[in-house]
Amino acid sequence: NTIEFAGGLHATIVKQVRLKNPSNNTLSYTALLVGRDAHDFSLPKGNSVTIPAMRQGFVNVEFTIRFLHPAEAVLLLISNKVDGIDGATLTFSLKSEVKSIEPLGMIKCRSPCYEL
């Protein structure tokens, strides 16, 4: 699964990953960000999530677009044993794309175009 972070340069984008637990046992996960640009992504609400039986949980991933080149990382959700039950390890590909560039400011200056 790929999660795309698309927006303007310098924009901060938050995506929410929904995790469903169809089993009758509580599941717990630890989230890790790995890869080339993992340091540009963050988990603002912490890196752990517990999902009660037959419910759903959420992991928020935040990214600020700082460069024109696409950023790439992987979100790993590693299961922790709860009541002796392990869930599957989940992986999500994180990619960014710059959709627009807005100037942060403008400077006016005067100078000769040509001088001998």
N, CA, C and O atoms as a Tinker XYZ file with bonds, in Angstrom:
   464  protein
     1  N      0.847000   -1.190000    0.000000    73     2
     2  CA     0.000000    0.000000    0.000000    64     1     3
     3  C      0.885000    1.243000    0.000000    63     2     4     5
     4  O      1.893000    1.292000    0.704000    81     3
     5  N      0.511000    2.231000   -0.779000    73     3     6
     6  CA     1.268000    3.480000   -0.866000    64     5     7
     7  C      0.413000    4.632000   -0.342000    63     6     8     9
     8  O     -0.761000    4.767000   -0.686000    81     7
     9  N      1.030000    5.450000    0.492000    73     7    10
    10  CA     0.380000    6.644000    1.018000    64     9    11
    11  C      1.091000    7.831000    0.385000    63    10    12    13
    12  O      2.299000    7.994000    0.552000    81    11
    13  N      0.345000    8.664000   -0.344000    73    11    14
    14  CA     0.936000    9.786000   -1.054000    64    13    15
    15  C      0.698000   11.089000   -0.305000    63    14    16    17
    16  O     -0.409000   11.378000    0.149000    81    15
    17  N      1.768000   11.863000   -0.190000    73    15    18
    18  CA     1.725000   13.179000    0.427000    64    17    19
    19  C      1.948000   14.191000   -0.687000    63    18    20    21
    20  O      3.092000   14.457000   -1.056000    81    19
    21  N      0.882000   14.754000   -1.226000    73    19    22
    22  CA     0.971000   15.690000   -2.338000    64    21    23
    23  C      0.488000   17.057000   -1.889000    63    22    24    25
    24  O     -0.539000   17.173000   -1.221000    81    23
    25  N      1.233000   18.093000   -2.259000    73    23    26
    26  CA     0.845000   19.440000   -1.891000    64    25    27
    27  C      1.879000   20.442000   -2.352000    63    26    28    29
    28  O      2.777000   20.111000   -3.126000    81    27
    29  N      1.751000   21.658000   -1.879000    73    27    30
    30  CA     2.663000   22.726000   -2.245000    64    29    31
    31  C      3.964000   22.650000   -1.477000    63    30    32    33
    32  O      4.024000   22.095000   -0.380000    81    31
    33  N      5.003000   23.212000   -2.066000    73    31    34
    34  CA     6.296000   23.278000   -1.408000    64    33    35
    35  C      6.157000   23.997000   -0.070000    63    34    36    37
    36  O      5.519000   25.047000    0.001000    81    35
    37  N      6.732000   23.461000    0.966000    73    35    38
    38  CA     6.700000   23.953000    2.348000    64    37    39
    39  C      5.378000   23.668000    3.072000    63    38    40    41
    40  O      5.189000   24.112000    4.205000    81    39
    41  N      4.472000   22.940000    2.435000    73    39    42
    42  CA     3.203000   22.589000    3.094000    64    41    43
    43  C      3.417000   21.409000    4.036000    63    42    44    45
    44  O      4.254000   20.543000    3.781000    81    43
    45  N      2.663000   21.383000    5.114000    73    43    46
    46  CA     2.683000   20.246000    6.041000    64    45    47
    47  C      1.418000   19.445000    5.819000    63    46    48    49
    48  O      0.309000   19.977000    5.864000    81    47
    49  N      1.602000   18.161000    5.578000    73    47    50
    50  CA     0.484000   17.277000    5.267000    64    49    51
    51  C      0.427000   16.173000    6.315000    63    50    52    53
    52  O      1.445000   15.569000    6.652000    81    51
    53  N     -0.772000   15.917000    6.825000    73    51    54
    54  CA    -0.973000   14.833000    7.789000    64    53    55
    55  C     -1.904000   13.809000    7.162000    63    54    56    57
    56  O     -2.979000   14.147000    6.667000    81    55
    57  N     -1.481000   12.567000    7.191000    73    55    58
    58  CA    -2.312000   11.459000    6.699000    64    57    59
    59  C     -2.606000   10.538000    7.867000    63    58    60    61
    60  O     -1.772000   10.338000    8.750000    81    59
    61  N     -3.800000    9.986000    7.854000    73    59    62
    62  CA    -4.229000    9.084000    8.914000    64    61    63
    63  C     -4.368000    7.684000    8.333000    63    62    64    65
    64  O     -5.098000    7.472000    7.365000    81    63
    65  N     -3.655000    6.727000    8.936000    73    63    66
    66  CA    -3.719000    5.333000    8.510000    64    65    67
    67  C     -4.701000    4.622000    9.435000    63    66    68    69
    68  O     -4.508000    4.587000   10.650000    81    67
    69  N     -5.750000    4.057000    8.852000    73    67    70
    70  CA    -6.762000    3.354000    9.640000    64    69    71
    71  C     -6.429000    1.869000    9.672000    63    70    72    73
    72  O     -6.216000    1.248000    8.631000    81    71
    73  N     -6.386000    1.310000   10.865000    73    71    74
    74  CA    -6.092000   -0.105000   11.059000    64    73    75
    75  C     -7.316000   -0.787000   11.658000    63    74    76    77
    76  O     -7.808000   -0.382000   12.711000    81    75
    77  N     -7.800000   -1.814000   10.987000    73    75    78
    78  CA    -8.967000   -2.550000   11.481000    64    77    79
    79  C     -8.514000   -3.837000   12.153000    63    78    80    81
    80  O     -7.575000   -4.494000   11.706000    81    79
    81  N     -9.194000   -4.177000   13.224000    73    79    82
    82  CA    -8.918000   -5.420000   13.939000    64    81    83
    83  C    -10.161000   -6.312000   13.849000    63    82    84    85
    84  O    -11.107000   -6.122000   14.614000    81    83
    85  N    -10.174000   -7.280000   12.927000    73    83    86
    86  CA   -11.344000   -8.144000   12.780000    64    85    87
    87  C    -11.372000   -9.312000   13.764000    63    86    88    89
    88  O    -12.329000  -10.087000   13.774000    81    87
    89  N    -10.331000   -9.444000   14.591000    73    87    90
    90  CA   -10.259000  -10.594000   15.500000    64    89    91
    91  C    -10.947000  -10.302000   16.830000    63    90    92    93
    92  O    -11.390000   -9.182000   17.085000    81    91
    93  N    -11.024000  -11.320000   17.660000    73    91    94
    94  CA   -11.639000  -11.193000   18.978000    64    93    95
    95  C    -10.608000  -10.876000   20.056000    63    94    96    97
    96  O    -10.916000  -10.934000   21.246000    81    95
    97  N     -9.379000  -10.541000   19.643000    73    95    98
    98  CA    -8.305000  -10.229000   20.584000    64    97    99
    99  C     -7.800000   -8.808000   20.346000    63    98   100   101
   100  O     -7.888000   -8.287000   19.234000    81    99
   101  N     -7.273000   -8.192000   21.395000    73    99   102
   102  CA    -6.688000   -6.864000   21.275000    64   101   103
   103  C     -5.341000   -6.970000   20.569000    63   102   104   105
   104  O     -4.559000   -7.880000   20.844000    81   103
   105  N     -5.072000   -6.036000   19.657000    73   103   106
   106  CA    -3.794000   -5.985000   18.962000    64   105   107
   107  C     -3.060000   -4.697000   19.329000    63   106   108   109
   108  O     -3.679000   -3.657000   19.553000    81   107
   109  N     -1.749000   -4.782000   19.386000    73   107   110
   110  CA    -0.920000   -3.623000   19.700000    64   109   111
   111  C      0.226000   -3.560000   18.699000    63   110   112   113
   112  O      0.829000   -4.580000   18.369000    81   111
   113  N      0.521000   -2.356000   18.218000    73   111   114
   114  CA     1.574000   -2.167000   17.229000    64   113   115
   115  C      2.509000   -1.036000   17.638000    63   114   116   117
   116  O      2.101000   -0.068000   18.279000    81   115
   117  N      3.767000   -1.183000   17.253000    73   115   118
   118  CA     4.756000   -0.116000   17.359000    64   117   119
   119  C      5.085000    0.339000   15.944000    63   118   120   121
   120  O      5.395000   -0.486000   15.085000    81   119
   121  N      5.020000    1.634000   15.697000    73   119   122
   122  CA     5.262000    2.184000   14.364000    64   121   123
   123  C      6.699000    2.678000   14.252000    63   122   124   125
   124  O      7.220000    3.324000   15.162000    81   123
   125  N      7.331000    2.364000   13.126000    73   123   126
   126  CA     8.687000    2.814000   12.831000    64   125   127
   127  C      8.720000    3.408000   11.429000    63   126   128   129
   128  O      8.040000    2.924000   10.525000    81   127
   129  N      9.509000    4.452000   11.257000    73   127   130
   130  CA     9.722000    5.044000    9.939000    64   129   131
   131  C     11.151000    4.726000    9.515000    63   130   132   133
   132  O     12.100000    5.070000   10.219000    81   131
   133  N     11.306000    4.076000    8.377000    73   131   134
   134  CA    12.631000    3.696000    7.881000    64   133   135
   135  C     12.758000    4.095000    6.416000    63   134   136   137
   136  O     11.758000    4.283000    5.723000    81   135
   137  N     13.993000    4.223000    5.955000    73   135   138
   138  CA    14.223000    4.526000    4.554000    64   137   139
   139  C     15.020000    5.797000    4.354000    63   138   140   141
   140  O     15.398000    6.474000    5.311000    81   139
   141  N     15.266000    6.109000    3.093000    73   139   142
   142  CA    16.112000    7.233000    2.689000    64   141   143
   143  C     15.696000    8.557000    3.323000    63   142   144   145
   144  O     16.546000    9.293000    3.823000    81   143
   145  N     14.416000    8.865000    3.308000    73   143   146
   146  CA    13.932000   10.154000    3.802000    64   145   147
   147  C     13.070000   10.016000    5.057000    63   146   148   149
   148  O     12.213000   10.861000    5.317000    81   147
   149  N     13.292000    8.967000    5.827000    73   147   150
   150  CA    12.466000    8.709000    7.013000    64   149   151
   151  C     12.514000    9.866000    8.011000    63   150   152   153
   152  O     11.534000   10.116000    8.713000    81   151
   153  N     13.652000   10.579000    8.080000    73   151   154
   154  CA    13.783000   11.684000    9.034000    64   153   155
   155  C     12.876000   12.868000    8.695000    63   154   156   157
   156  O     12.649000   13.733000    9.541000    81   155
   157  N     12.354000   12.915000    7.463000    73   155   158
   158  CA    11.447000   14.001000    7.080000    64   157   159
   159  C      9.991000   13.717000    7.457000    63   158   160   161
   160  O      9.161000   14.626000    7.449000    81   159
   161  N      9.683000   12.476000    7.783000    73   159   162
   162  CA     8.338000   12.087000    8.205000    64   161   163
   163  C      8.323000   11.994000    9.727000    63   162   164   165
   164  O      9.364000   11.784000   10.349000    81   163
   165  N      7.151000   12.149000   10.321000    73   163   166
   166  CA     7.053000   12.020000   11.779000    64   165   167
   167  C      5.717000   11.407000   12.170000    63   166   168   169
   168  O      4.769000   11.366000   11.386000    81   167
   169  N      5.677000   10.933000   13.407000    73   167   170
   170  CA     4.462000   10.343000   13.988000    64   169   171
   171  C      4.041000   11.249000   15.145000    63   170   172   173
   172  O      4.432000   11.005000   16.286000    81   171
   173  N      3.243000   12.299000   14.867000    73   171   174
   174  CA     2.948000   13.313000   15.883000    64   173   175
   175  C      2.173000   12.811000   17.098000    63   174   176   177
   176  O      2.252000   13.420000   18.165000    81   175
   177  N      1.436000   11.730000   16.964000    73   175   178
   178  CA     0.659000   11.229000   18.104000    64   177   179
   179  C      1.313000   10.023000   18.760000    63   178   180   181
   180  O      0.658000    9.260000   19.470000    81   179
   181  N      2.609000    9.855000   18.518000    73   179   182
   182  CA     3.345000    8.752000   19.137000    64   181   183
   183  C      3.479000    7.566000   18.205000    63   182   184   185
   184  O      2.849000    7.505000   17.149000    81   183
   185  N      4.312000    6.626000   18.620000    73   183   186
   186  CA     4.618000    5.499000   17.745000    64   185   187
   187  C      3.974000    4.187000   18.185000    63   186   188   189
   188  O      4.400000    3.119000   17.747000    81   187
   189  N      2.972000    4.246000   19.029000    73   187   190
   190  CA     2.292000    3.007000   19.418000    64   189   191
   191  C      0.778000    3.170000   19.291000    63   190   192   193
   192  O      0.226000    4.251000   19.495000    81   191
   193  N      0.137000    2.069000   18.951000    73   191   194
   194  CA    -1.321000    2.076000   18.821000    64   193   195
   195  C     -1.854000    0.734000   19.308000    63   194   196   197
   196  O     -1.294000   -0.317000   18.997000    81   195
   197  N     -2.932000    0.778000   20.068000    73   195   198
   198  CA    -3.607000   -0.424000   20.547000    64   197   199
   199  C     -4.998000   -0.442000   19.943000    63   198   200   201
   200  O     -5.732000    0.544000   19.992000    81   199
   201  N     -5.345000   -1.598000   19.366000    73   199   202
   202  CA    -6.638000   -1.720000   18.695000    64   201   203
   203  C     -7.458000   -2.778000   19.426000    63   202   204   205
   204  O     -7.105000   -3.957000   19.397000    81   203
   205  N     -8.551000   -2.375000   20.084000    73   203   206
   206  CA    -9.404000   -3.346000   20.766000    64   205   207
   207  C    -10.039000   -4.327000   19.774000    63   206   208   209
   208  O    -10.086000   -4.067000   18.571000    81   207
   209  N    -10.519000   -5.438000   20.291000    73   207   210
   210  CA   -11.158000   -6.464000   19.454000    64   209   211
   211  C    -12.326000   -5.880000   18.672000    63   210   212   213
   212  O    -13.135000   -5.128000   19.215000    81   211
   213  N    -12.407000   -6.234000   17.384000    73   211   214
   214  CA   -13.500000   -5.834000   16.495000    64   213   215
   215  C    -13.641000   -4.319000   16.348000    63   214   216   217
   216  O    -14.723000   -3.827000   16.028000    81   215
   217  N    -12.557000   -3.579000   16.581000    73   215   218
   218  CA   -12.580000   -2.114000   16.475000    64   217   219
   219  C    -11.522000   -1.674000   15.475000    63   218   220   221
   220  O    -10.959000   -2.492000   14.748000    81   219
   221  N    -11.262000   -0.388000   15.449000    73   219   222
   222  CA   -10.216000    0.146000   14.587000    64   221   223
   223  C     -9.363000    1.161000   15.344000    63   222   224   225
   224  O     -9.805000    1.747000   16.333000    81   223
   225  N     -8.142000    1.359000   14.866000    73   223   226
   226  CA    -7.221000    2.323000   15.453000    64   225   227
   227  C     -6.608000    3.154000   14.341000    63   226   228   229
   228  O     -6.739000    2.831000   13.161000    81   227
   229  N     -5.940000    4.225000   14.731000    73   227   230
   230  CA    -5.373000    5.142000   13.750000    64   229   231
   231  C     -3.936000    5.490000   14.093000    63   230   232   233
   232  O     -3.564000    5.596000   15.262000    81   231
   233  N     -3.132000    5.667000   13.039000    73   231   234
   234  CA    -1.763000    6.158000   13.167000    64   233   235
   235  C     -1.658000    7.382000   12.271000    63   234   236   237
   236  O     -1.952000    7.301000   11.078000    81   235
   237  N     -1.242000    8.518000   12.830000    73   235   238
   238  CA    -1.058000    9.736000   12.048000    64   237   239
   239  C      0.393000    9.844000   11.593000    63   238   240   241
   240  O      1.321000    9.630000   12.373000    81   239
   241  N      0.572000   10.179000   10.324000    73   239   242
   242  CA     1.899000   10.399000    9.754000    64   241   243
   243  C      1.930000   11.818000    9.200000    63   242   244   245
   244  O      1.049000   12.217000    8.438000    81   243
   245  N      2.956000   12.577000    9.591000    73   243   246
   246  CA     3.066000   13.977000    9.185000    64   245   247
   247  C      4.310000   14.166000    8.320000    63   246   248   249
   248  O      5.350000   13.556000    8.565000    81   247
   249  N      4.186000   15.020000    7.307000    73   247   250
   250  CA     5.304000   15.299000    6.406000    64   249   251
   251  C      5.253000   16.748000    5.967000    63   250   252   253
   252  O      4.193000   17.250000    5.591000    81   251
   253  N      6.406000   17.435000    6.011000    73   251   254
   254  CA     6.527000   18.792000    5.493000    64   253   255
   255  C      7.379000   18.727000    4.234000    63   254   256   257
   256  O      8.517000   18.259000    4.268000    81   255
   257  N      6.825000   19.198000    3.127000    73   255   258
   258  CA     7.532000   19.155000    1.850000    64   257   259
   259  C      8.588000   20.253000    1.855000    63   258   260   261
   260  O      8.265000   21.439000    1.787000    81   259
   261  N      9.863000   19.843000    1.936000    73   259   262
   262  CA    10.965000   20.802000    2.007000    64   261   263
   263  C     11.778000   20.896000    0.716000    63   262   264   265
   264  O     12.461000   21.893000    0.484000    81   263
   265  N     11.706000   19.868000   -0.116000    73   263   266
   266  CA    12.517000   19.822000   -1.332000    64   265   267
   267  C     11.642000   19.488000   -2.533000    63   266   268   269
   268  O     10.535000   18.973000   -2.380000    81   267
   269  N     12.150000   19.787000   -3.741000    73   267   270
   270  CA    11.406000   19.487000   -4.958000    64   269   271
   271  C     11.445000   17.997000   -5.306000    63   270   272   273
   272  O     10.512000   17.473000   -5.915000    81   271
   273  N     12.520000   17.326000   -4.921000    73   271   274
   274  CA    12.602000   15.898000   -5.254000    64   273   275
   275  C     11.642000   15.093000   -4.379000    63   274   276   277
   276  O     11.398000   15.461000   -3.230000    81   275
   277  N     11.094000   13.997000   -4.914000    73   275   278
   278  CA    10.162000   13.171000   -4.132000    64   277   279
   279  C     10.857000   12.527000   -2.944000    63   278   280   281
   280  O     11.975000   12.028000   -3.068000    81   279
   281  N     10.208000   12.538000   -1.814000    73   279   282
   282  CA    10.721000   11.860000   -0.619000    64   281   283
   283  C     10.087000   10.478000   -0.545000    63   282   284   285
   284  O      8.934000   10.288000   -0.930000    81   283
   285  N     10.863000    9.513000   -0.041000    73   283   286
   286  CA    10.368000    8.146000    0.091000    64   285   287
   287  C     10.783000    7.573000    1.438000    63   286   288   289
   288  O     11.892000    7.811000    1.918000    81   287
   289  N      9.883000    6.823000    2.030000    73   287   290
   290  CA    10.154000    6.128000    3.281000    64   289   291
   291  C      9.165000    4.971000    3.394000    63   290   292   293
   292  O      8.287000    4.792000    2.550000    81   291
   293  N      9.332000    4.198000    4.455000    73   291   294
   294  CA     8.430000    3.074000    4.713000    64   293   295
   295  C      7.939000    3.173000    6.147000    63   294   296   297
   296  O      8.726000    3.386000    7.069000    81   295
   297  N      6.641000    3.017000    6.328000    73   295   298
   298  CA     6.035000    2.945000    7.654000    64   297   299
   299  C      5.884000    1.476000    7.998000    63   298   300   301
   300  O      5.155000    0.745000    7.327000    81   299
   301  N      6.578000    1.042000    9.052000    73   299   302
   302  CA     6.489000   -0.342000    9.524000    64   301   303
   303  C      5.645000   -0.372000   10.788000    63   302   304   305
   304  O      5.872000    0.417000   11.705000    81   303
   305  N      4.686000   -1.263000   10.841000    73   303   306
   306  CA     3.885000   -1.473000   12.046000    64   305   307
   307  C      4.184000   -2.879000   12.539000    63   306   308   309
   308  O      3.763000   -3.870000   11.943000    81   307
   309  N      4.919000   -2.942000   13.636000    73   307   310
   310  CA     5.373000   -4.219000   14.183000    64   309   311
   311  C      4.484000   -4.578000   15.363000    63   310   312   313
   312  O      4.295000   -3.781000   16.282000    81   311
   313  N      3.950000   -5.773000   15.321000    73   311   314
   314  CA     3.012000   -6.233000   16.342000    64   313   315
   315  C      3.714000   -6.516000   17.668000    63   314   316   317
   316  O      4.825000   -7.045000   17.699000    81   315
   317  N      3.047000   -6.156000   18.754000    73   315   318
   318  CA     3.482000   -6.506000   20.110000    64   317   319
   319  C      2.512000   -7.554000   20.635000    63   318   320   321
   320  O      1.313000   -7.484000   20.364000    81   319
   321  N      3.017000   -8.512000   21.376000    73   319   322
   322  CA     2.138000   -9.555000   21.920000    64   321   323
   323  C      1.225000   -8.979000   23.002000    63   322   324   325
   324  O      1.678000   -8.323000   23.939000    81   323
   325  N     -0.055000   -9.238000   22.848000    73   323   326
   326  CA    -1.050000   -8.890000   23.855000    64   325   327
   327  C     -1.830000  -10.165000   24.131000    63   326   328   329
   328  O     -2.423000  -10.737000   23.215000    81   327
   329  N     -1.839000  -10.617000   25.376000    73   327   330
   330  CA    -2.521000  -11.860000   25.756000    64   329   331
   331  C     -2.013000  -13.044000   24.934000    63   330   332   333
   332  O     -2.773000  -13.962000   24.624000    81   331
   333  N     -0.713000  -13.019000   24.579000    73   331   334
   334  CA    -0.127000  -14.121000   23.820000    64   333   335
   335  C     -0.463000  -14.125000   22.348000    63   334   336   337
   336  O     -0.126000  -15.081000   21.648000    81   335
   337  N     -1.123000  -13.081000   21.849000    73   335   338
   338  CA    -1.542000  -13.011000   20.442000    64   337   339
   339  C     -0.666000  -11.997000   19.710000    63   338   340   341
   340  O     -0.468000  -10.874000   20.174000    81   339
   341  N     -0.145000  -12.418000   18.556000    73   339   342
   342  CA     0.649000  -11.553000   17.688000    64   341   343
   343  C     -0.150000  -11.222000   16.435000    63   342   344   345
   344  O     -0.812000  -12.094000   15.873000    81   343
   345  N     -0.094000   -9.987000   16.000000    73   343   346
   346  CA    -0.707000   -9.612000   14.728000    64   345   347
   347  C      0.348000   -9.651000   13.633000    63   346   348   349
   348  O      1.532000   -9.844000   13.909000    81   347
   349  N     -0.075000   -9.472000   12.417000    73   347   350
   350  CA     0.850000   -9.464000   11.282000    64   349   351
   351  C      1.599000   -8.131000   11.242000    63   350   352   353
   352  O      1.054000   -7.096000   11.625000    81   351
   353  N      2.850000   -8.161000   10.777000    73   351   354
   354  CA     3.605000   -6.931000   10.549000    64   353   355
   355  C      3.048000   -6.265000    9.291000    63   354   356   357
   356  O      2.845000   -6.921000    8.269000    81   355
   357  N      2.805000   -4.963000    9.377000    73   355   358
   358  CA     2.225000   -4.215000    8.262000    64   357   359
   359  C      3.243000   -3.216000    7.728000    63   358   360   361
   360  O      3.997000   -2.626000    8.501000    81   359
   361  N      3.269000   -3.024000    6.411000    73   359   362
   362  CA     4.166000   -2.046000    5.799000    64   361   363
   363  C      3.395000   -1.153000    4.842000    63   362   364   365
   364  O      2.497000   -1.602000    4.130000    81   363
   365  N      3.767000    0.119000    4.842000    73   363   366
   366  CA     3.167000    1.096000    3.943000    64   365   367
   367  C      4.287000    1.927000    3.327000    63   366   368   369
   368  O      5.185000    2.383000    4.035000    81   367
   369  N      4.238000    2.121000    2.033000    73   367   370
   370  CA     5.198000    2.959000    1.330000    64   369   371
   371  C      4.719000    4.406000    1.422000    63   370   372   373
   372  O      3.549000    4.693000    1.168000    81   371
   373  N      5.618000    5.313000    1.783000    73   371   374
   374  CA     5.292000    6.740000    1.897000    64   373   375
   375  C      6.030000    7.486000    0.793000    63   374   376   377
   376  O      7.245000    7.348000    0.653000    81   375
   377  N      5.297000    8.280000    0.005000    73   375   378
   378  CA     5.905000    9.037000   -1.095000    64   377   379
   379  C      5.331000   10.442000   -1.127000    63   378   380   381
   380  O      4.166000   10.668000   -0.801000    81   379
   381  N      6.183000   11.383000   -1.530000    73   379   382
   382  CA     5.715000   12.766000   -1.618000    64   381   383
   383  C      5.800000   13.259000   -3.052000    63   382   384   385
   384  O      6.555000   12.738000   -3.873000    81   383
   385  N      4.994000   14.290000   -3.325000    73   383   386
   386  CA     5.007000   14.918000   -4.635000    64   385   387
   387  C      4.669000   16.397000   -4.476000    63   386   388   389
   388  O      3.690000   16.755000   -3.822000    81   387
   389  N      5.492000   17.247000   -5.084000    73   387   390
   390  CA     5.238000   18.688000   -5.054000    64   389   391
   391  C      4.250000   19.021000   -6.160000    63   390   392   393
   392  O      4.518000   18.770000   -7.335000    81   391
   393  N      3.107000   19.586000   -5.787000    73   391   394
   394  CA     2.068000   19.938000   -6.759000    64   393   395
   395  C      2.123000   21.404000   -7.174000    63   394   396   397
   396  O      1.694000   21.755000   -8.273000    81   395
   397  N      2.650000   22.263000   -6.301000    73   395   398
   398  CA     2.706000   23.689000   -6.619000    64   397   399
   399  C      3.834000   24.344000   -5.832000    63   398   400   401
   400  O      4.288000   23.832000   -4.809000    81   399
   401  N      4.267000   25.485000   -6.338000    73   399   402
   402  CA     5.310000   26.259000   -5.665000    64   401   403
   403  C      4.815000   27.689000   -5.535000    63   402   404   405
   404  O      4.557000   28.361000   -6.534000    81   403
   405  N      4.687000   28.145000   -4.314000    73   403   406
   406  CA     4.273000   29.513000   -4.034000    64   405   407
   407  C      5.466000   30.245000   -3.434000    63   406   408   409
   408  O      6.144000   29.703000   -2.561000    81   407
   409  N      5.732000   31.464000   -3.887000    73   407   410
   410  CA     6.875000   32.196000   -3.316000    64   409   411
   411  C      6.618000   32.560000   -1.859000    63   410   412   413
   412  O      5.494000   32.877000   -1.471000    81   411
   413  N      7.678000   32.508000   -1.061000    73   411   414
   414  CA     7.568000   32.905000    0.339000    64   413   415
   415  C      7.577000   34.425000    0.484000    63   414   416   417
   416  O      7.076000   34.966000    1.470000    81   415
   417  N      8.150000   35.108000   -0.507000    73   415   418
   418  CA     8.207000   36.567000   -0.487000    64   417   419
   419  C      8.749000   37.069000   -1.811000    63   418   420   421
   420  O      9.213000   36.292000   -2.646000    81   419
   421  N      8.683000   38.380000   -1.989000    73   419   422
   422  CA     9.204000   38.977000   -3.220000    64   421   423
   423  C     10.108000   40.137000   -2.845000    63   422   424   425
   424  O      9.866000   40.851000   -1.872000    81   423
   425  N     11.153000   40.308000   -3.638000    73   423   426
   426  CA    12.095000   41.408000   -3.427000    64   425   427
   427  C     12.179000   42.204000   -4.724000    63   426   428   429
   428  O     12.372000   41.628000   -5.795000    81   427
   429  N     12.036000   43.526000   -4.633000    73   427   430
   430  CA    12.190000   44.394000   -5.795000    64   429   431
   431  C     13.565000   45.043000   -5.717000    63   430   432   433
   432  O     13.991000   45.530000   -4.670000    81   431
   433  N     14.238000   45.032000   -6.849000    73   431   434
   434  CA    15.533000   45.702000   -6.884000    64   433   435
   435  C     15.730000   46.318000   -8.258000    63   434   436   437
   436  O     15.119000   45.891000   -9.238000    81   435
   437  N     16.596000   47.331000   -8.320000    73   435   438
   438  CA    16.906000   48.003000   -9.576000    64   437   439
   439  C     18.393000   47.861000   -9.806000    63   438   440   441
   440  O     19.207000   48.048000   -8.902000    81   439
   441  N     18.725000   47.527000  -11.038000    73   439   442
   442  CA    20.125000   47.457000  -11.389000    64   441   443
   443  C     20.239000   47.633000  -12.887000    63   442   444   445
   444  O     19.292000   47.328000  -13.613000    81   443
   445  N     21.377000   48.119000  -13.373000    73   443   446
   446  CA    21.536000   48.274000  -14.822000    64   445   447
   447  C     21.582000   46.901000  -15.480000    63   446   448   449
   448  O     22.165000   45.960000  -14.943000    81   447
   449  N     20.952000   46.800000  -16.664000    73   447   450
   450  CA    20.969000   45.535000  -17.387000    64   449   451
   451  C     22.301000   45.312000  -18.080000    63   450   452   453
   452  O     22.725000   44.173000  -18.278000    81   451
   453  N     22.963000   46.410000  -18.450000    73   451   454
   454  CA    24.214000   46.287000  -19.179000    64   453   455
   455  C     25.118000   47.457000  -18.794000    63   454   456   457
   456  O     24.676000   48.601000  -18.690000    81   455
   457  N     26.366000   47.144000  -18.591000    73   455   458
   458  CA    27.303000   48.200000  -18.273000    64   457   459
   459  C     28.636000   47.873000  -18.896000    63   458   460   461
   460  O     29.130000   46.755000  -18.750000    81   459
   461  N     29.255000   48.868000  -19.618000    73   459   462
   462  CA    30.563000   48.644000  -20.261000    64   461   463
   463  C     31.657000   48.532000  -19.241000    63   462   464
   464  O     32.820000   48.344000  -19.600000    81   463
